[in-house]
Amino acid sequence: MYYTVETGDTLYELAQRFDTTVEQLQAWNGIRDPNKIRVGQRLIVRQDHSNYIPFPGAAWFKTLPESPIIHEMGIRLMQEGCSAYGHTGPSYQWNAQHRDSYAKWQRKLHYKGADADGWPGQTSWAKLKVPYPSEIYA
């Protein structure tokens, strides 16, 4: 489940509201400083029942996010044999390597043409089964 930060929100208050911990919110969202969240920021606040990250929405990827979600997605793509990362592995910042890797995943699912453009969609994302990040990234 996602929540968009509003004026006056704190991680402590959100942790209480969504029955989790500040540390877990930090890990899921790649927040280094628990005192620094910004209005409009989209946060994972609760795991869904499958224990996999729900699809953050197509528009989210086009904002070129930096997130542990991107890194976890990259790891899953590598596990599926769909890596375009070279020797460096996946970064936390969405980039061309992520898009190329995701396009490989889409082609593995037999998508073609515009359906294999490297931009994640809800169906292909659900099939990838990206796990929740377990640690705060450095």
N, C-alpha and C positions, 0 to 999 in steps of 0.2 A: 504494500500500500504506500502511496506517495502523499506528501503534504507539501504545499507551497508556503514558505515562510512569510509571515505577515509582520508588520510593525509591532514591536514589543515582545515577540517570541524569543524564547531562550531554549537551548538544548535541554536544560534541566526541566523546564515546564513541559516541553514536548515529550520527554522521556516519561514523565508522570502521566500525561494525557494518553499516551499510547502504550502504557504498561511495558516499558523497556528501560534500558539504562542509557545514561549519557555516553558511556564507553561504546555501547553497541551502536548507537546512532553515529558516533564518530567513525567506527569501523565500516559500517554500511555505506557511509557517504564520503569517506576520505577527508574527514575534517580533522585537521591537526590541532587547532586551538578551539576548545569547546566554547570559548567566549566570542568566537567570530563566525557568525552566520549572517547572511544578508537577505534582505527583503526580496522576495521573488525567487529565491533559491528553492529548487525542488529536491526534497529529501525523501529517502526511503524511511518510513517510520514503523513499519511492521512487515514481517515476513508473511508471504501468502502460505497457504496450507501445503504447497508442494515443496517448500524449502528452496525454491529457485527464484531468482530475481524476476519480478513481473516486467513485462515489456514497458520500457520507459517512454515510449512514443516515438514515432518517426521524426518528429520535429526536434526532439532532444538531441539526436545524433547530428543534426545539421547545425547545431550551435557549437560543434567541435568541442564537446565537453572534456574536461580532465577529471577522471573519476576512477575509483577502484572497480567500478562496474566494467569499464572499458578493459582494464587489465584482466579481470576474471573472464570476460568474453574472449579475449585473445588467448588465454590459456586453454579454454574449451575448444577454440578453433584449432589450436595446435594439436590437442588431443584427438581431434577428428581428422587430422591430416590435411587441414585446410590453411596452412600457414604461408604467409608472404612476408614474414618478419625477418628473414635472414638470420644472422647470428645473434642479434641483439634481443630478440624476444619482444613480446608486446609491451608497449608503454601504457601509461595511464591516460595519455592525451589521444583523443581520436585523431587519426591521420590517414594518409593514403594507404599505408600498409594494412591498417585495420579494415579499410574499405575493400582492398584487394583480397584479403583473407576471407572477409564475409562473402564476397562474390564467389569465391571458391566453395564456400559452404552452400550457398544458394544453388550453384551448379551441381554439387553433390546431391542435393535434394531434387535434382532434375528441373530446376527453374531455368528459364531461357529468356533471352532478350531483356526487356526492361525489368523483368522479375528477378534477374540476376545482376543487378547494378551495384551491389555492395552496400546498399542502404538497408539496414535491418527492417523487417516487417514483423508483425505480431505472430504470424504462423511459423515462420522460420526461427524466430527468437524462442518460441515455446519449445520447438524441437531441439534447440541447442542446449537447453537446460543449464543456464549459467548459475552457479552457486553464489550465495551471499558471501561477500568478503568477510574474512574472520579477523583481520587485523587492521589497524590504522596504518596507512602507507606513509612512508618517510618522505 
